[in-house]
Amino acid sequence: MTIPTVEIVKILPTKIWKEKDMFGTVHIKMQHEGMDEFTICNIYYNYAYTSNSHQEQLSSEIIKLLGGSE
């Protein structure tokens, strides 16, 4: 059994950011150079709590794991 190999030709620059909508949901967005932006992750607001600080912490950690910075 042979394993096929792949050659990486070009790594496109990628932008990673977050947006918050009027319902409190945080959307983590990505866009590769020359491509359309897309949502990679949503972190929903929890209306049962008065503090949703976990959204800020979690979204920052996810962006770091994806290679972005804030």
Order of alpha helices (4+ residues) and beta strands (2+ residues): beta-beta-beta-alpha
